[in-house]
Amino acid sequence: MLQISPRLEESARSLGQTPFGALRRVTVPLAAPGILAGMVLVFLSVMRELPITLMLAPTGFQTLATEIWSYTSHGAFGRAATLAVVMIGISAVPALLLSLRAERSFGNLGQ
């Protein structure tokens, strides 16, 4: 949000937009890529965070991380490995999208 110039919103206001219209048509589209990138980073961090899942999950509620932990604690490494591959697959998609976005954004700096 700090990288968005307030003059852009002021320009929209001077062209007849309401405060909400300027927010909707100028500020939100400019901030959306950063917000989306932040959401992806939080998703990737939370996806693999086992201790917080163990503390906050309701009784009987199983997540992918708790299932992997349960299988490894019982020595069922084959089942845990299968779920770990699923977790990697789920995490790989947002990581790839974030990587491609960063490459596209920073790839234009050298030109």
N, CA, C and O atoms as a Tinker XYZ file with bonds, in Angstrom:
   444  protein
     1  N      0.819000   -1.184000    0.000000    73     2
     2  CA     0.000000    0.000000    0.000000    64     1     3
     3  C      0.867000    1.254000    0.000000    63     2     4     5
     4  O      0.477000    2.285000   -0.547000    81     3
     5  N      2.055000    1.160000    0.621000    73     3     6
     6  CA     2.927000    2.328000    0.654000    64     5     7
     7  C      3.497000    2.658000   -0.723000    63     6     8     9
     8  O      3.893000    3.797000   -0.969000    81     7
     9  N      3.543000    1.686000   -1.613000    73     7    10
    10  CA     4.079000    1.917000   -2.948000    64     9    11
    11  C      3.058000    2.531000   -3.893000    63    10    12    13
    12  O      3.421000    2.968000   -4.985000    81    11
    13  N      1.802000    2.573000   -3.502000    73    11    14
    14  CA     0.758000    3.178000   -4.333000    64    13    15
    15  C      0.714000    4.671000   -4.025000    63    14    16    17
    16  O      0.473000    5.076000   -2.887000    81    15
    17  N      0.946000    5.464000   -5.030000    73    15    18
    18  CA     0.957000    6.908000   -4.854000    64    17    19
    19  C     -0.452000    7.408000   -4.535000    63    18    20    21
    20  O     -1.408000    7.043000   -5.220000    81    19
    21  N     -0.586000    8.240000   -3.503000    73    19    22
    22  CA    -1.911000    8.797000   -3.195000    64    21    23
    23  C     -2.416000    9.711000   -4.312000    63    22    24    25
    24  O     -3.611000    9.991000   -4.400000    81    23
    25  N     -1.523000   10.160000   -5.142000    73    23    26
    26  CA    -1.925000   11.034000   -6.247000    64    25    27
    27  C     -2.802000   10.298000   -7.259000    63    26    28    29
    28  O     -3.632000   10.916000   -7.926000    81    27
    29  N     -2.621000    8.985000   -7.373000    73    27    30
    30  CA    -3.466000    8.223000   -8.290000    64    29    31
    31  C     -4.921000    8.233000   -7.833000    63    30    32    33
    32  O     -5.838000    8.408000   -8.637000    81    31
    33  N     -5.114000    8.046000   -6.546000    73    31    34
    34  CA    -6.475000    8.085000   -6.010000    64    33    35
    35  C     -7.031000    9.509000   -6.077000    63    34    36    37
    36  O     -8.210000    9.701000   -6.372000    81    35
    37  N     -6.189000   10.500000   -5.805000    73    35    38
    38  CA    -6.624000   11.891000   -5.915000    64    37    39
    39  C     -7.015000   12.226000   -7.353000    63    38    40    41
    40  O     -7.967000   12.972000   -7.585000    81    39
    41  N     -6.284000   11.675000   -8.312000    73    39    42
    42  CA    -6.616000   11.903000   -9.720000    64    41    43
    43  C     -7.970000   11.309000  -10.059000    63    42    44    45
    44  O     -8.766000   11.929000  -10.764000    81    43
    45  N     -8.232000   10.119000   -9.565000    73    43    46
    46  CA    -9.537000    9.495000   -9.801000    64    45    47
    47  C    -10.649000   10.324000   -9.175000    63    46    48    49
    48  O    -11.725000   10.475000   -9.754000    81    47
    49  N    -10.383000   10.854000   -7.997000    73    47    50
    50  CA   -11.377000   11.706000   -7.325000    64    49    51
    51  C    -11.622000   12.983000   -8.115000    63    50    52    53
    52  O    -12.760000   13.442000   -8.216000    81    51
    53  N    -10.558000   13.562000   -8.678000    73    51    54
    54  CA   -10.727000   14.796000   -9.447000    64    53    55
    55  C    -11.444000   14.552000  -10.774000    63    54    56    57
    56  O    -11.988000   15.481000  -11.371000    81    55
    57  N    -11.444000   13.305000  -11.229000    73    55    58
    58  CA   -12.156000   12.949000  -12.459000    64    57    59
    59  C    -13.594000   12.508000  -12.195000    63    58    60    61
    60  O    -14.266000   11.999000  -13.092000    81    59
    61  N    -14.062000   12.705000  -10.964000    73    59    62
    62  CA   -15.465000   12.468000  -10.675000    64    61    63
    63  C    -15.787000   11.191000   -9.928000    63    62    64    65
    64  O    -16.964000   10.903000   -9.709000    81    63
    65  N    -14.801000   10.418000   -9.529000    73    63    66
    66  CA   -15.067000    9.190000   -8.779000    64    65    67
    67  C    -15.399000    9.512000   -7.325000    63    66    68    69
    68  O    -14.859000   10.452000   -6.742000    81    67
    69  N    -16.280000    8.726000   -6.763000    73    67    70
    70  CA   -16.553000    8.825000   -5.325000    64    69    71
    71  C    -15.370000    8.192000   -4.587000    63    70    72    73
    72  O    -14.561000    7.503000   -5.208000    81    71
    73  N    -15.255000    8.413000   -3.280000    73    71    74
    74  CA   -14.161000    7.750000   -2.548000    64    73    75
    75  C    -14.182000    6.228000   -2.716000    63    74    76    77
    76  O    -13.138000    5.601000   -2.895000    81    75
    77  N    -15.385000    5.641000   -2.657000    73    75    78
    78  CA   -15.491000    4.195000   -2.844000    64    77    79
    79  C    -15.130000    3.802000   -4.273000    63    78    80    81
    80  O    -14.468000    2.788000   -4.492000    81    79
    81  N    -15.565000    4.606000   -5.249000    73    79    82
    82  CA   -15.247000    4.327000   -6.655000    64    81    83
    83  C    -13.755000    4.405000   -6.921000    63    82    84    85
    84  O    -13.209000    3.585000   -7.659000    81    83
    85  N    -13.095000    5.387000   -6.323000    73    83    86
    86  CA   -11.638000    5.505000   -6.486000    64    85    87
    87  C    -10.933000    4.318000   -5.841000    63    86    88    89
    88  O     -9.962000    3.790000   -6.384000    81    87
    89  N    -11.422000    3.909000   -4.693000    73    87    90
    90  CA   -10.846000    2.736000   -4.026000    64    89    91
    91  C    -11.027000    1.493000   -4.889000    63    90    92    93
    92  O    -10.096000    0.710000   -5.071000    81    91
    93  N    -12.243000    1.321000   -5.422000    73    91    94
    94  CA   -12.568000    0.133000   -6.208000    64    93    95
    95  C    -11.847000    0.101000   -7.544000    63    94    96    97
    96  O    -11.407000   -0.965000   -7.976000    81    95
    97  N    -11.715000    1.236000   -8.204000    73    95    98
    98  CA   -11.166000    1.252000   -9.562000    64    97    99
    99  C     -9.677000    1.541000   -9.625000    63    98   100   101
   100  O     -9.047000    1.265000  -10.646000    81    99
   101  N     -9.088000    2.096000   -8.552000    73    99   102
   102  CA    -7.667000    2.459000   -8.598000    64   101   103
   103  C     -6.857000    1.695000   -7.545000    63   102   104   105
   104  O     -5.928000    0.960000   -7.877000    81   103
   105  N     -7.220000    1.878000   -6.280000    73   103   106
   106  CA    -6.396000    1.340000   -5.197000    64   105   107
   107  C     -6.419000   -0.183000   -5.140000    63   106   108   109
   108  O     -5.367000   -0.815000   -5.041000    81   107
   109  N     -7.596000   -0.771000   -5.201000    73   107   110
   110  CA    -7.700000   -2.234000   -5.101000    64   109   111
   111  C     -6.967000   -2.939000   -6.257000    63   110   112   113
   112  O     -6.216000   -3.879000   -5.997000    81   111
   113  N     -7.153000   -2.522000   -7.524000    73   111   114
   114  CA    -6.399000   -3.202000   -8.592000    64   113   115
   115  C     -4.880000   -3.060000   -8.454000    63   114   116   117
   116  O     -4.139000   -3.974000   -8.816000    81   115
   117  N     -4.416000   -1.927000   -7.935000    73   115   118
   118  CA    -2.973000   -1.756000   -7.757000    64   117   119
   119  C     -2.443000   -2.564000   -6.572000    63   118   120   121
   120  O     -1.306000   -3.033000   -6.598000    81   119
   121  N     -3.259000   -2.725000   -5.545000    73   119   122
   122  CA    -2.821000   -3.457000   -4.357000    64   121   123
   123  C     -3.057000   -4.957000   -4.461000    63   122   124   125
   124  O     -2.459000   -5.724000   -3.706000    81   123
   125  N     -3.908000   -5.390000   -5.372000    73   123   126
   126  CA    -4.294000   -6.803000   -5.449000    64   125   127
   127  C     -3.115000   -7.764000   -5.622000    63   126   128   129
   128  O     -3.083000   -8.782000   -4.930000    81   127
   129  N     -2.144000   -7.501000   -6.506000    73   127   130
   130  CA    -1.034000   -8.461000   -6.623000    64   129   131
   131  C     -0.239000   -8.634000   -5.330000    63   130   132   133
   132  O      0.167000   -9.748000   -5.002000    81   131
   133  N     -0.014000   -7.553000   -4.600000    73   131   134
   134  CA     0.706000   -7.653000   -3.333000    64   133   135
   135  C     -0.088000   -8.382000   -2.272000    63   134   136   137
   136  O      0.462000   -9.163000   -1.495000    81   135
   137  N     -1.384000   -8.122000   -2.242000    73   135   138
   138  CA    -2.251000   -8.812000   -1.283000    64   137   139
   139  C     -2.301000  -10.302000   -1.598000    63   138   140   141
   140  O     -2.237000  -11.137000   -0.696000    81   139
   141  N     -2.414000  -10.625000   -2.869000    73   139   142
   142  CA    -2.445000  -12.031000   -3.287000    64   141   143
   143  C     -1.131000  -12.733000   -2.945000    63   142   144   145
   144  O     -1.136000  -13.865000   -2.461000    81   143
   145  N     -0.011000  -12.063000   -3.196000    73   143   146
   146  CA     1.289000  -12.658000   -2.863000    64   145   147
   147  C      1.409000  -12.889000   -1.358000    63   146   148   149
   148  O      1.944000  -13.912000   -0.930000    81   147
   149  N      0.922000  -11.956000   -0.561000    73   147   150
   150  CA     0.945000  -12.122000    0.895000    64   149   151
   151  C      0.088000  -13.289000    1.344000    63   150   152   153
   152  O      0.465000  -14.039000    2.244000    81   151
   153  N     -1.073000  -13.437000    0.710000    73   151   154
   154  CA    -1.951000  -14.555000    1.052000    64   153   155
   155  C     -1.298000  -15.888000    0.705000    63   154   156   157
   156  O     -1.415000  -16.851000    1.464000    81   155
   157  N     -0.615000  -15.952000   -0.430000    73   155   158
   158  CA     0.065000  -17.191000   -0.829000    64   157   159
   159  C      1.185000  -17.516000    0.151000    63   158   160   161
   160  O      1.345000  -18.674000    0.537000    81   159
   161  N      1.964000  -16.516000    0.562000    73   159   162
   162  CA     3.049000  -16.756000    1.518000    64   161   163
   163  C      2.508000  -17.235000    2.862000    63   162   164   165
   164  O      3.089000  -18.128000    3.479000    81   163
   165  N      1.412000  -16.656000    3.318000    73   163   166
   166  CA     0.806000  -17.103000    4.577000    64   165   167
   167  C      0.282000  -18.527000    4.424000    63   166   168   169
   168  O      0.454000  -19.349000    5.324000    81   167
   169  N     -0.360000  -18.829000    3.286000    73   167   170
   170  CA    -0.861000  -20.178000    3.042000    64   169   171
   171  C      0.274000  -21.191000    3.097000    63   170   172   173
   172  O      0.138000  -22.246000    3.716000    81   171
   173  N      1.389000  -20.878000    2.455000    73   171   174
   174  CA     2.520000  -21.807000    2.447000    64   173   175
   175  C      3.108000  -21.990000    3.839000    63   174   176   177
   176  O      3.538000  -23.089000    4.190000    81   175
   177  N      3.131000  -20.934000    4.629000    73   175   178
   178  CA     3.653000  -21.049000    5.993000    64   177   179
   179  C      2.727000  -21.869000    6.881000    63   178   180   181
   180  O      3.178000  -22.712000    7.656000    81   179
   181  N      1.436000  -21.614000    6.760000    73   179   182
   182  CA     0.460000  -22.305000    7.603000    64   181   183
   183  C      0.324000  -23.766000    7.200000    63   182   184   185
   184  O      0.064000  -24.627000    8.040000    81   183
   185  N      0.501000  -24.038000    5.921000    73   183   186
   186  CA     0.332000  -25.396000    5.392000    64   185   187
   187  C      1.231000  -26.408000    6.107000    63   186   188   189
   188  O      0.840000  -27.559000    6.304000    81   187
   189  N      2.409000  -25.986000    6.484000    73   187   190
   190  CA     3.361000  -26.924000    7.073000    64   189   191
   191  C      3.592000  -26.691000    8.564000    63   190   192   193
   192  O      4.510000  -27.273000    9.143000    81   191
   193  N      2.778000  -25.854000    9.189000    73   191   194
   194  CA     2.969000  -25.520000   10.593000    64   193   195
   195  C      2.266000  -26.531000   11.496000    63   194   196   197
   196  O      1.070000  -26.410000   11.761000    81   195
   197  N      3.002000  -27.510000   11.957000    73   195   198
   198  CA     2.425000  -28.589000   12.763000    64   197   199
   199  C      2.142000  -28.193000   14.213000    63   198   200   201
   200  O      1.049000  -28.488000   14.697000    81   199
   201  N      3.061000  -27.541000   14.937000    73   199   202
   202  CA     2.779000  -27.270000   16.356000    64   201   203
   203  C      1.512000  -26.445000   16.581000    63   202   204   205
   204  O      0.737000  -26.739000   17.492000    81   203
   205  N      1.296000  -25.420000   15.762000    73   203   206
   206  CA     0.098000  -24.606000   15.957000    64   205   207
   207  C     -1.147000  -25.409000   15.611000    63   206   208   209
   208  O     -2.197000  -25.218000   16.224000    81   207
   209  N     -1.042000  -26.301000   14.641000    73   207   210
   210  CA    -2.171000  -27.156000   14.282000    64   209   211
   211  C     -2.504000  -28.091000   15.437000    63   210   212   213
   212  O     -3.675000  -28.300000   15.752000    81   211
   213  N     -1.500000  -28.642000   16.054000    73   211   214
   214  CA    -1.734000  -29.556000   17.178000    64   213   215
   215  C     -2.368000  -28.835000   18.365000    63   214   216   217
   216  O     -3.197000  -29.411000   19.070000    81   215
   217  N     -1.984000  -27.579000   18.587000    73   215   218
   218  CA    -2.533000  -26.841000   19.722000    64   217   219
   219  C     -3.950000  -26.324000   19.472000    63   218   220   221
   220  O     -4.767000  -26.299000   20.392000    81   219
   221  N     -4.245000  -25.916000   18.251000    73   219   222
   222  CA    -5.513000  -25.248000   17.988000    64   221   223
   223  C     -6.604000  -26.131000   17.390000    63   222   224   225
   224  O     -7.776000  -25.755000   17.395000    81   223
   225  N     -6.233000  -27.289000   16.881000    73   223   226
   226  CA    -7.235000  -28.145000   16.240000    64   225   227
   227  C     -8.197000  -28.712000   17.281000    63   226   228   229
   228  O     -7.764000  -29.144000   18.349000    81   227
   229  N     -9.500000  -28.714000   16.982000    73   227   230
   230  CA   -10.453000  -29.322000   17.911000    64   229   231
   231  C    -10.206000  -30.827000   18.044000    63   230   232   233
   232  O     -9.589000  -31.437000   17.171000    81   231
   233  N    -10.677000  -31.410000   19.112000    73   231   234
   234  CA   -10.511000  -32.838000   19.354000    64   233   235
   235  C    -11.177000  -33.632000   18.238000    63   234   236   237
   236  O    -12.336000  -33.395000   17.897000    81   235
   237  N    -10.433000  -34.570000   17.678000    73   235   238
   238  CA   -10.950000  -35.411000   16.615000    64   237   239
   239  C    -10.828000  -34.803000   15.225000    63   238   240   241
   240  O    -11.186000  -35.451000   14.242000    81   239
   241  N    -10.333000  -33.578000   15.120000    73   239   242
   242  CA   -10.184000  -32.908000   13.829000    64   241   243
   243  C     -8.806000  -33.231000   13.278000    63   242   244   245
   244  O     -7.794000  -32.952000   13.921000    81   243
   245  N     -8.765000  -33.819000   12.092000    73   243   246
   246  CA    -7.498000  -34.232000   11.495000    64   245   247
   247  C     -7.160000  -33.334000   10.306000    63   246   248   249
   248  O     -7.994000  -33.103000    9.430000    81   247
   249  N     -5.941000  -32.839000   10.291000    73   247   250
   250  CA    -5.435000  -32.096000    9.143000    64   249   251
   251  C     -4.365000  -32.945000    8.470000    63   250   252   253
   252  O     -3.965000  -33.987000    8.989000    81   251
   253  N     -3.919000  -32.497000    7.334000    73   251   254
   254  CA    -2.885000  -33.233000    6.612000    64   253   255
   255  C     -1.606000  -33.330000    7.444000    63   254   256   257
   256  O     -0.974000  -34.385000    7.505000    81   255
   257  N     -1.235000  -32.228000    8.078000    73   255   258
   258  CA    -0.019000  -32.227000    8.899000    64   257   259
   259  C     -0.138000  -33.163000   10.097000    63   258   260   261
   260  O      0.819000  -33.862000   10.432000    81   259
   261  N     -1.310000  -33.184000   10.750000    73   259   262
   262  CA    -1.463000  -34.059000   11.913000    64   261   263
   263  C     -1.523000  -35.526000   11.500000    63   262   264   265
   264  O     -1.072000  -36.397000   12.243000    81   263
   265  N     -2.074000  -35.805000   10.326000    73   263   266
   266  CA    -2.081000  -37.188000    9.826000    64   265   267
   267  C     -0.657000  -37.664000    9.554000    63   266   268   269
   268  O     -0.296000  -38.781000    9.922000    81   267
   269  N      0.144000  -36.832000    8.920000    73   267   270
   270  CA     1.542000  -37.204000    8.651000    64   269   271
   271  C      2.274000  -37.446000    9.959000    63   270   272   273
   272  O      3.006000  -38.426000   10.093000    81   271
   273  N      2.077000  -36.555000   10.924000    73   271   274
   274  CA     2.728000  -36.701000   12.220000    64   273   275
   275  C      2.281000  -37.984000   12.918000    63   274   276   277
   276  O      3.097000  -38.693000   13.506000    81   275
   277  N      0.991000  -38.277000   12.851000    73   275   278
   278  CA     0.460000  -39.478000   13.479000    64   277   279
   279  C      1.054000  -40.739000   12.853000    63   278   280   281
   280  O      1.462000  -41.654000   13.567000    81   279
   281  N      1.104000  -40.787000   11.527000    73   279   282
   282  CA     1.664000  -41.962000   10.855000    64   281   283
   283  C      3.152000  -42.142000   11.162000    63   282   284   285
   284  O      3.608000  -43.265000   11.375000    81   283
   285  N      3.906000  -41.047000   11.185000    73   283   286
   286  CA     5.344000  -41.197000   11.476000    64   285   287
   287  C      5.577000  -41.602000   12.930000    63   286   288   289
   288  O      6.523000  -42.332000   13.226000    81   287
   289  N      4.718000  -41.133000   13.838000    73   287   290
   290  CA     4.908000  -41.515000   15.238000    64   289   291
   291  C      4.576000  -42.982000   15.475000    63   290   292   293
   292  O      5.066000  -43.576000   16.435000    81   291
   293  N      3.747000  -43.581000   14.610000    73   291   294
   294  CA     3.430000  -45.006000   14.710000    64   293   295
   295  C      4.313000  -45.861000   13.809000    63   294   296   297
   296  O      4.150000  -47.080000   13.759000    81   295
   297  N      5.231000  -45.243000   13.107000    73   295   298
   298  CA     6.155000  -45.998000   12.266000    64   297   299
   299  C      5.615000  -46.370000   10.896000    63   298   300   301
   300  O      6.227000  -47.172000   10.189000    81   299
   301  N      4.495000  -45.811000   10.514000    73   299   302
   302  CA     3.914000  -46.091000    9.192000    64   301   303
   303  C      4.461000  -45.078000    8.185000    63   302   304   305
   304  O      3.748000  -44.192000    7.714000    81   303
   305  N      5.746000  -45.235000    7.873000    73   303   306
   306  CA     6.426000  -44.243000    7.047000    64   305   307
   307  C      5.937000  -44.254000    5.596000    63   306   308   309
   308  O      5.998000  -43.224000    4.925000    81   307
   309  N      5.465000  -45.368000    5.114000    73   307   310
   310  CA     4.936000  -45.426000    3.755000    64   309   311
   311  C      3.687000  -44.565000    3.601000    63   310   312   313
   312  O      3.549000  -43.817000    2.633000    81   311
   313  N      2.786000  -44.680000    4.562000    73   311   314
   314  CA     1.575000  -43.854000    4.527000    64   313   315
   315  C      1.907000  -42.380000    4.729000    63   314   316   317
   316  O      1.331000  -41.508000    4.079000    81   315
   317  N      2.845000  -42.111000    5.641000    73   315   318
   318  CA     3.254000  -40.725000    5.883000    64   317   319
   319  C      3.902000  -40.131000    4.641000    63   318   320   321
   320  O      3.697000  -38.956000    4.337000    81   319
   321  N      4.679000  -40.927000    3.923000    73   319   322
   322  CA     5.338000  -40.434000    2.716000    64   321   323
   323  C      4.317000  -40.090000    1.640000    63   322   324   325
   324  O      4.473000  -39.098000    0.927000    81   323
   325  N      3.280000  -40.900000    1.521000    73   323   326
   326  CA     2.236000  -40.619000    0.533000    64   325   327
   327  C      1.556000  -39.282000    0.837000    63   326   328   329
   328  O      1.352000  -38.464000   -0.061000    81   327
   329  N      1.210000  -39.070000    2.097000    73   327   330
   330  CA     0.581000  -37.801000    2.478000    64   329   331
   331  C      1.551000  -36.629000    2.350000    63   330   332   333
   332  O      1.146000  -35.517000    2.013000    81   331
   333  N      2.828000  -36.879000    2.620000    73   331   334
   334  CA     3.826000  -35.817000    2.467000    64   333   335
   335  C      3.946000  -35.395000    1.012000    63   334   336   337
   336  O      4.120000  -34.211000    0.724000    81   335
   337  N      3.856000  -36.344000    0.097000    73   335   338
   338  CA     3.889000  -36.010000   -1.330000    64   337   339
   339  C      2.653000  -35.184000   -1.705000    63   338   340   341
   340  O      2.746000  -34.251000   -2.503000    81   339
   341  N      1.504000  -35.527000   -1.129000    73   339   342
   342  CA     0.294000  -34.738000   -1.370000    64   341   343
   343  C      0.491000  -33.313000   -0.855000    63   342   344   345
   344  O      0.124000  -32.353000   -1.533000    81   343
   345  N      1.065000  -33.173000    0.334000    73   343   346
   346  CA     1.313000  -31.842000    0.897000    64   345   347
   347  C      2.276000  -31.052000    0.023000    63   346   348   349
   348  O      2.083000  -29.855000   -0.188000    81   347
   349  N      3.297000  -31.703000   -0.479000    73   347   350
   350  CA     4.242000  -31.032000   -1.369000    64   349   351
   351  C      3.528000  -30.596000   -2.646000    63   350   352   353
   352  O      3.758000  -29.492000   -3.140000    81   351
   353  N      2.669000  -31.453000   -3.176000    73   351   354
   354  CA     1.926000  -31.098000   -4.382000    64   353   355
   355  C      1.010000  -29.910000   -4.168000    63   354   356   357
   356  O      0.917000  -29.028000   -5.021000    81   355
   357  N      0.332000  -29.886000   -3.024000    73   355   358
   358  CA    -0.556000  -28.768000   -2.707000    64   357   359
   359  C      0.246000  -27.485000   -2.533000    63   358   360   361
   360  O     -0.198000  -26.419000   -2.960000    81   359
   361  N      1.405000  -27.570000   -1.920000    73   359   362
   362  CA     2.240000  -26.389000   -1.694000    64   361   363
   363  C      2.958000  -25.941000   -2.954000    63   362   364   365
   364  O      3.292000  -24.764000   -3.089000    81   363
   365  N      3.199000  -26.857000   -3.875000    73   363   366
   366  CA     3.972000  -26.517000   -5.070000    64   365   367
   367  C      3.216000  -25.579000   -6.001000    63   366   368   369
   368  O      3.828000  -24.727000   -6.645000    81   367
   369  N      1.913000  -25.719000   -6.082000    73   367   370
   370  CA     1.137000  -24.881000   -7.009000    64   369   371
   371  C      1.227000  -23.397000   -6.633000    63   370   372   373
   372  O      1.587000  -22.591000   -7.490000    81   371
   373  N      0.915000  -22.996000   -5.379000    73   371   374
   374  CA     1.054000  -21.578000   -5.049000    64   373   375
   375  C      2.509000  -21.097000   -5.109000    63   374   376   377
   376  O      2.772000  -19.958000   -5.495000    81   375
   377  N      3.444000  -21.961000   -4.730000    73   375   378
   378  CA     4.852000  -21.560000   -4.801000    64   377   379
   379  C      5.276000  -21.312000   -6.244000    63   378   380   381
   380  O      6.018000  -20.370000   -6.521000    81   379
   381  N      4.812000  -22.147000   -7.155000    73   379   382
   382  CA     5.122000  -21.957000   -8.568000    64   381   383
   383  C      4.498000  -20.680000   -9.095000    63   382   384   385
   384  O      5.151000  -19.925000   -9.816000    81   383
   385  N      3.238000  -20.423000   -8.744000    73   383   386
   386  CA     2.583000  -19.195000   -9.183000    64   385   387
   387  C      3.295000  -17.960000   -8.642000    63   386   388   389
   388  O      3.461000  -16.973000   -9.359000    81   387
   389  N      3.712000  -18.012000   -7.389000    73   387   390
   390  CA     4.433000  -16.894000   -6.792000    64   389   391
   391  C      5.788000  -16.707000   -7.459000    63   390   392   393
   392  O      6.217000  -15.575000   -7.682000    81   391
   393  N      6.462000  -17.799000   -7.776000    73   391   394
   394  CA     7.755000  -17.739000   -8.454000    64   393   395
   395  C      7.619000  -17.148000   -9.855000    63   394   396   397
   396  O      8.432000  -16.318000  -10.262000    81   395
   397  N      6.596000  -17.572000  -10.591000    73   395   398
   398  CA     6.384000  -17.030000  -11.933000    64   397   399
   399  C      6.039000  -15.551000  -11.891000    63   398   400   401
   400  O      6.470000  -14.783000  -12.751000    81   399
   401  N      5.270000  -15.155000  -10.900000    73   399   402
   402  CA     4.927000  -13.736000  -10.759000    64   401   403
   403  C      6.168000  -12.912000  -10.443000    63   402   404   405
   404  O      6.355000  -11.830000  -11.000000    81   403
   405  N      7.014000  -13.417000   -9.555000    73   403   406
   406  CA     8.239000  -12.694000   -9.214000    64   405   407
   407  C      9.172000  -12.614000  -10.415000    63   406   408   409
   408  O      9.794000  -11.579000  -10.654000    81   407
   409  N      9.269000  -13.695000  -11.164000    73   407   410
   410  CA    10.123000  -13.690000  -12.351000    64   409   411
   411  C      9.620000  -12.684000  -13.378000    63   410   412   413
   412  O     10.408000  -11.973000  -14.002000    81   411
   413  N      8.315000  -12.629000  -13.545000    73   411   414
   414  CA     7.734000  -11.680000  -14.503000    64   413   415
   415  C      7.946000  -10.244000  -14.026000    63   414   416   417
   416  O      8.237000   -9.360000  -14.831000    81   415
   417  N      7.802000  -10.010000  -12.728000    73   415   418
   418  CA     7.958000   -8.659000  -12.185000    64   417   419
   419  C      9.402000   -8.198000  -12.211000    63   418   420   421
   420  O      9.686000   -7.071000  -12.615000    81   419
   421  N     10.318000   -9.055000  -11.786000    73   419   422
   422  CA    11.709000   -8.662000  -11.704000    64   421   423
   423  C     12.479000   -8.917000  -12.984000    63   422   424   425
   424  O     13.578000   -8.391000  -13.164000    81   423
   425  N     11.914000   -9.720000  -13.877000    73   423   426
   426  CA    12.575000   -9.990000  -15.158000    64   425   427
   427  C     12.629000   -8.777000  -16.057000    63   426   428   429
   428  O     13.503000   -8.679000  -16.919000    81   427
   429  N     11.700000   -7.844000  -15.868000    73   427   430
   430  CA    11.661000   -6.645000  -16.686000    64   429   431
   431  C     12.638000   -5.570000  -16.207000    63   430   432   433
   432  O     12.831000   -4.567000  -16.893000    81   431
   433  N     13.254000   -5.766000  -15.043000    73   431   434
   434  CA    14.169000   -4.751000  -14.513000    64   433   435
   435  C     15.463000   -4.663000  -15.325000    63   434   436   437
   436  O     16.052000   -3.588000  -15.440000    81   435
   437  N     15.898000   -5.770000  -15.879000    73   435   438
   438  CA    17.169000   -5.774000  -16.607000    64   437   439
   439  C     17.047000   -5.254000  -18.035000    63   438   440   441
   440  O     18.057000   -5.098000  -18.722000    81   439
   441  N     15.849000   -4.990000  -18.481000    73   439   442
   442  CA    15.653000   -4.559000  -19.868000    64   441   443
   443  C     15.605000   -3.064000  -20.001000    63   442   444
   444  O     15.445000   -2.547000  -21.107000    81   443
